[in-house]
Amino acid sequence: MNLILLGPPGAGKGTQAQFLVEERDMIQLSTGDMLREAKASGSEMGKIVAKVMDSGGLVTDEIVIGLIREKLDGDKKGGFIFDGFPRTLAQADALADLLAEKGEKLDAVIEMQVDDETLVKRIVNRAAEAVAAGKEARADDNEESVRFRLMEYYKKTAPLIGYYHAKGNLSSVDGLGTIDAVKSSIAAEIDA
C-alpha cells in the first residue's frame, strides 16, 4: 500500500502517518526528515543537501526525488506514506514516473479536509498550550505565520486535489474530528 496524505499545515498528517507506521508497518517518507537525515549522513547526496540547506536555498525536486528513489530501493515493509511530498503538480508527475520506474503504484490519496478558521485556532491554541506547559512552541505557530502557510498551501499544493481526483484515487476525510475519529476514517478509506 502506497499513499499520500494531503492537507494544509496543521491538519494532522504527521500524527496520522505515525499511526499507519505503528499499526500497518508502513514507512513514512517525510521530506523534512529525509533531508535532515541525508544532511547528517555525510553521503554524496547528503553533502549536496547540506550545501543547499546551509546556504538557505531550496532543495530541488531532483534532490528530493533522488532521496525518495533511495528509500523505494530499500525495505518496503507495509508500503510507503508520502508526507510533505508531492507539494506541486510537477512533483506529482515526477513521483508518478518514479513509482512506475520502480514497478510501484499509488494506491490512495487521502485529503484531510479542514476549515481554515478552525485550523488557525487549533494551531495557535496548540502553541499557547505548549507555552503554558513550560514547553517551547514552534516559532511559526502564530496566526500570521499559519495564514501565510495556508496561502502557500492553496497556491502550490491544493491543485493536487484536482490532479488526484482526475486520476481516480482521491478520497477525503474530515480532518477536524478527534484524532481517533480521523484515524478510523483513514482506515476505512484504505480498507475500502
C-alpha positions as YAML, in Angstrom:
chain: A
units: angstrom
residues:
- id: 1
  name: MET
  ca: [0.00, 0.00, 0.00]
- id: 2
  name: ASN
  ca: [1.44, 3.36, -1.05]
- id: 3
  name: LEU
  ca: [-0.44, 6.50, -0.12]
- id: 4
  name: ILE
  ca: [-0.26, 10.25, 0.11]
- id: 5
  name: LEU
  ca: [-1.76, 12.23, 2.97]
- id: 6
  name: LEU
  ca: [-2.79, 15.66, 1.66]
- id: 7
  name: GLY
  ca: [-3.92, 18.62, 3.68]
- id: 8
  name: PRO
  ca: [-2.84, 22.03, 4.88]
- id: 9
  name: PRO
  ca: [-0.22, 22.58, 7.58]
- id: 10
  name: GLY
  ca: [-1.54, 21.54, 10.97]
- id: 11
  name: ALA
  ca: [-4.20, 19.20, 9.57]
- id: 12
  name: GLY
  ca: [-2.66, 16.25, 11.44]
- id: 13
  name: LYS
  ca: [-0.91, 14.43, 8.58]
- id: 14
  name: GLY
  ca: [2.15, 13.60, 10.68]
- id: 15
  name: THR
  ca: [0.08, 12.31, 13.58]
- id: 16
  name: GLN
  ca: [-1.99, 10.08, 11.31]
- id: 17
  name: ALA
  ca: [1.08, 8.88, 9.41]
- id: 18
  name: GLN
  ca: [2.59, 7.74, 12.71]
- id: 19
  name: PHE
  ca: [-0.47, 5.56, 13.41]
- id: 20
  name: LEU
  ca: [-0.08, 3.95, 9.97]
- id: 21
  name: VAL
  ca: [3.59, 3.28, 10.70]
- id: 22
  name: GLU
  ca: [2.76, 1.66, 14.05]
- id: 23
  name: GLU
  ca: [-0.36, -0.27, 13.05]
- id: 24
  name: ARG
  ca: [0.31, -1.20, 9.40]
- id: 25
  name: ASP
  ca: [4.11, -1.36, 9.37]
- id: 26
  name: MET
  ca: [4.26, 1.32, 6.69]
- id: 27
  name: ILE
  ca: [7.28, 3.56, 6.09]
- id: 28
  name: GLN
  ca: [6.71, 7.30, 6.46]
- id: 29
  name: LEU
  ca: [8.63, 9.27, 3.86]
- id: 30
  name: SER
  ca: [8.69, 12.77, 5.31]
- id: 31
  name: THR
  ca: [10.71, 15.04, 3.06]
- id: 32
  name: GLY
  ca: [11.86, 17.14, 6.02]
- id: 33
  name: ASP
  ca: [13.09, 14.06, 7.90]
- id: 34
  name: MET
  ca: [14.77, 12.67, 4.77]
- id: 35
  name: LEU
  ca: [16.59, 15.95, 4.12]
- id: 36
  name: ARG
  ca: [17.84, 16.17, 7.71]
- id: 37
  name: GLU
  ca: [18.89, 12.50, 7.63]
- id: 38
  name: ALA
  ca: [20.73, 12.96, 4.31]
- id: 39
  name: LYS
  ca: [22.49, 16.08, 5.58]
- id: 40
  name: ALA
  ca: [23.71, 14.25, 8.67]
- id: 41
  name: SER
  ca: [24.77, 11.12, 6.74]
- id: 42
  name: GLY
  ca: [27.83, 12.59, 5.05]
- id: 43
  name: SER
  ca: [26.95, 10.69, 1.83]
- id: 44
  name: GLU
  ca: [27.44, 12.33, -1.57]
- id: 45
  name: MET
  ca: [23.72, 13.17, -1.68]
- id: 46
  name: GLY
  ca: [23.98, 14.35, 1.92]
- id: 47
  name: LYS
  ca: [26.81, 16.75, 1.05]
- id: 48
  name: ILE
  ca: [24.71, 18.25, -1.75]
- id: 49
  name: VAL
  ca: [21.72, 18.63, 0.58]
- id: 50
  name: ALA
  ca: [23.89, 20.18, 3.31]
- id: 51
  name: LYS
  ca: [25.37, 22.72, 0.90]
- id: 52
  name: VAL
  ca: [21.93, 23.82, -0.33]
- id: 53
  name: MET
  ca: [20.35, 23.90, 3.14]
- id: 54
  name: ASP
  ca: [23.31, 25.68, 4.76]
- id: 55
  name: SER
  ca: [23.17, 28.40, 2.11]
- id: 56
  name: GLY
  ca: [19.45, 28.91, 2.83]
- id: 57
  name: GLY
  ca: [18.46, 27.68, -0.62]
- id: 58
  name: LEU
  ca: [15.55, 25.45, -1.54]
- id: 59
  name: VAL
  ca: [16.33, 21.82, -2.23]
- id: 60
  name: THR
  ca: [15.45, 20.96, -5.84]
- id: 61
  name: ASP
  ca: [12.79, 18.48, -6.85]
- id: 62
  name: GLU
  ca: [15.56, 16.32, -8.35]
- id: 63
  name: ILE
  ca: [17.28, 16.01, -4.98]
- id: 64
  name: VAL
  ca: [14.06, 15.11, -3.20]
- id: 65
  name: ILE
  ca: [13.17, 12.54, -5.89]
- id: 66
  name: GLY
  ca: [16.70, 11.13, -5.53]
- id: 67
  name: LEU
  ca: [16.16, 10.69, -1.79]
- id: 68
  name: ILE
  ca: [12.78, 9.06, -2.36]
- id: 69
  name: ARG
  ca: [14.35, 6.75, -5.00]
- id: 70
  name: GLU
  ca: [16.87, 5.59, -2.38]
- id: 71
  name: LYS
  ca: [14.06, 4.84, 0.09]
- id: 72
  name: LEU
  ca: [12.00, 2.95, -2.52]
- id: 73
  name: ASP
  ca: [15.03, 0.76, -3.21]
- id: 74
  name: GLY
  ca: [15.14, -0.29, 0.45]
- id: 75
  name: ASP
  ca: [12.78, -2.37, 2.59]
- id: 76
  name: LYS
  ca: [9.18, -1.84, 1.52]
- id: 77
  name: LYS
  ca: [7.52, -3.29, 4.67]
- id: 78
  name: GLY
  ca: [3.80, -2.42, 4.51]
- id: 79
  name: GLY
  ca: [4.25, 0.28, 1.89]
- id: 80
  name: PHE
  ca: [5.01, 3.97, 1.88]
- id: 81
  name: ILE
  ca: [3.29, 7.07, 3.21]
- id: 82
  name: PHE
  ca: [4.32, 10.21, 1.35]
- id: 83
  name: ASP
  ca: [4.20, 13.04, 3.88]
- id: 84
  name: GLY
  ca: [5.02, 16.54, 2.63]
- id: 85
  name: PHE
  ca: [5.57, 15.32, -0.92]
- id: 86
  name: PRO
  ca: [4.41, 15.98, -3.53]
- id: 87
  name: ARG
  ca: [3.74, 19.66, -2.96]
- id: 88
  name: THR
  ca: [3.35, 20.72, -6.61]
- id: 89
  name: LEU
  ca: [1.95, 19.30, -9.84]
- id: 90
  name: ALA
  ca: [5.49, 18.88, -11.22]
- id: 91
  name: GLN
  ca: [6.44, 16.85, -8.15]
- id: 92
  name: ALA
  ca: [3.29, 14.73, -8.53]
- id: 93
  name: ASP
  ca: [4.30, 13.91, -12.12]
- id: 94
  name: ALA
  ca: [7.86, 13.12, -11.01]
- id: 95
  name: LEU
  ca: [6.56, 10.83, -8.26]
- id: 96
  name: ALA
  ca: [4.25, 9.03, -10.71]
- id: 97
  name: ASP
  ca: [7.20, 8.47, -13.07]
- id: 98
  name: LEU
  ca: [9.42, 7.22, -10.24]
- id: 99
  name: LEU
  ca: [6.78, 4.80, -8.93]
- id: 100
  name: ALA
  ca: [6.23, 3.44, -12.46]
- id: 101
  name: GLU
  ca: [10.00, 3.03, -12.90]
- id: 102
  name: LYS
  ca: [10.13, 1.01, -9.66]
- id: 103
  name: GLY
  ca: [7.10, -1.11, -10.57]
- id: 104
  name: GLU
  ca: [5.09, 0.53, -7.80]
- id: 105
  name: LYS
  ca: [1.80, 2.40, -7.85]
- id: 106
  name: LEU
  ca: [-0.02, 4.91, -5.73]
- id: 107
  name: ASP
  ca: [-2.94, 3.15, -4.04]
- id: 108
  name: ALA
  ca: [-4.64, 6.10, -2.35]
- id: 109
  name: VAL
  ca: [-4.51, 9.83, -1.84]
- id: 110
  name: ILE
  ca: [-6.35, 10.91, 1.27]
- id: 111
  name: GLU
  ca: [-7.21, 14.57, 1.66]
- id: 112
  name: MET
  ca: [-7.64, 15.68, 5.25]
- id: 113
  name: GLN
  ca: [-10.25, 18.44, 4.92]
- id: 114
  name: VAL
  ca: [-10.22, 21.21, 7.48]
- id: 115
  name: ASP
  ca: [-11.88, 24.58, 7.97]
- id: 116
  name: ASP
  ca: [-9.25, 27.33, 7.81]
- id: 117
  name: GLU
  ca: [-10.50, 29.34, 10.78]
- id: 118
  name: THR
  ca: [-10.77, 26.27, 12.98]
- id: 119
  name: LEU
  ca: [-7.30, 25.17, 11.88]
- id: 120
  name: VAL
  ca: [-5.77, 28.57, 12.69]
- id: 121
  name: LYS
  ca: [-7.36, 28.49, 16.16]
- id: 122
  name: ARG
  ca: [-6.16, 24.90, 16.67]
- id: 123
  name: ILE
  ca: [-2.54, 25.75, 15.86]
- id: 124
  name: VAL
  ca: [-2.44, 29.00, 17.82]
- id: 125
  name: ASN
  ca: [-4.04, 27.22, 20.82]
- id: 126
  name: ARG
  ca: [-1.51, 24.38, 20.48]
- id: 127
  name: ALA
  ca: [1.28, 26.95, 20.78]
- id: 128
  name: ALA
  ca: [-0.35, 28.57, 23.81]
- id: 129
  name: GLU
  ca: [-0.81, 25.17, 25.49]
- id: 130
  name: ALA
  ca: [2.84, 24.31, 24.88]
- id: 131
  name: VAL
  ca: [3.99, 27.55, 26.50]
- id: 132
  name: ALA
  ca: [1.59, 27.04, 29.43]
- id: 133
  name: ALA
  ca: [3.06, 23.57, 29.93]
- id: 134
  name: GLY
  ca: [6.58, 25.00, 30.00]
- id: 135
  name: LYS
  ca: [7.46, 23.65, 26.56]
- id: 136
  name: GLU
  ca: [8.74, 25.54, 23.58]
- id: 137
  name: ALA
  ca: [6.15, 26.32, 20.90]
- id: 138
  name: ARG
  ca: [7.05, 26.17, 17.23]
- id: 139
  name: ALA
  ca: [8.21, 29.60, 16.10]
- id: 140
  name: ASP
  ca: [5.74, 29.58, 13.21]
- id: 141
  name: ASP
  ca: [2.71, 28.58, 15.30]
- id: 142
  name: ASN
  ca: [1.27, 32.09, 15.36]
- id: 143
  name: GLU
  ca: [-1.70, 33.41, 13.43]
- id: 144
  name: GLU
  ca: [0.28, 35.40, 10.85]
- id: 145
  name: SER
  ca: [2.61, 32.50, 10.02]
- id: 146
  name: VAL
  ca: [-0.23, 29.99, 9.89]
- id: 147
  name: ARG
  ca: [-2.21, 32.16, 7.47]
- id: 148
  name: PHE
  ca: [0.90, 32.58, 5.28]
- id: 149
  name: ARG
  ca: [1.49, 28.80, 5.29]
- id: 150
  name: LEU
  ca: [-2.17, 28.23, 4.37]
- id: 151
  name: MET
  ca: [-1.87, 30.66, 1.43]
- id: 152
  name: GLU
  ca: [1.25, 28.84, 0.22]
- id: 153
  name: TYR
  ca: [-0.61, 25.55, 0.51]
- id: 154
  name: TYR
  ca: [-3.55, 26.82, -1.55]
- id: 155
  name: LYS
  ca: [-1.28, 28.30, -4.22]
- id: 156
  name: LYS
  ca: [1.07, 25.35, -4.63]
- id: 157
  name: THR
  ca: [-0.36, 22.17, -3.13]
- id: 158
  name: ALA
  ca: [-4.16, 22.42, -3.31]
- id: 159
  name: PRO
  ca: [-4.11, 21.88, -7.12]
- id: 160
  name: LEU
  ca: [-3.07, 18.30, -6.32]
- id: 161
  name: ILE
  ca: [-6.60, 17.65, -5.08]
- id: 162
  name: GLY
  ca: [-7.97, 18.09, -8.61]
- id: 163
  name: TYR
  ca: [-5.00, 16.22, -10.10]
- id: 164
  name: TYR
  ca: [-5.57, 13.11, -7.97]
- id: 165
  name: HIS
  ca: [-9.35, 13.38, -8.29]
- id: 166
  name: ALA
  ca: [-8.92, 13.21, -12.09]
- id: 167
  name: LYS
  ca: [-6.70, 10.14, -11.66]
- id: 168
  name: GLY
  ca: [-9.45, 8.49, -9.61]
- id: 169
  name: ASN
  ca: [-7.55, 7.79, -6.40]
- id: 170
  name: LEU
  ca: [-8.56, 10.73, -4.18]
- id: 171
  name: SER
  ca: [-10.73, 10.36, -1.13]
- id: 172
  name: SER
  ca: [-11.44, 12.86, 1.62]
- id: 173
  name: VAL
  ca: [-11.86, 12.63, 5.37]
- id: 174
  name: ASP
  ca: [-12.89, 15.22, 7.95]
- id: 175
  name: GLY
  ca: [-9.58, 16.31, 9.43]
- id: 176
  name: LEU
  ca: [-11.18, 18.22, 12.30]
- id: 177
  name: GLY
  ca: [-12.61, 15.26, 14.17]
- id: 178
  name: THR
  ca: [-10.91, 13.73, 17.16]
- id: 179
  name: ILE
  ca: [-7.58, 12.02, 16.46]
- id: 180
  name: ASP
  ca: [-9.28, 8.62, 16.80]
- id: 181
  name: ALA
  ca: [-12.18, 9.61, 14.52]
- id: 182
  name: VAL
  ca: [-9.78, 10.79, 11.81]
- id: 183
  name: LYS
  ca: [-7.73, 7.60, 12.26]
- id: 184
  name: SER
  ca: [-10.88, 5.48, 11.79]
- id: 185
  name: SER
  ca: [-11.93, 7.47, 8.70]
- id: 186
  name: ILE
  ca: [-8.49, 7.00, 7.11]
- id: 187
  name: ALA
  ca: [-8.53, 3.27, 7.91]
- id: 188
  name: ALA
  ca: [-11.98, 2.96, 6.31]
- id: 189
  name: GLU
  ca: [-10.69, 4.65, 3.13]
- id: 190
  name: ILE
  ca: [-7.60, 2.45, 2.97]
- id: 191
  name: ASP
  ca: [-9.55, -0.75, 3.58]
- id: 192
  name: ALA
  ca: [-12.41, 0.12, 1.18]
...
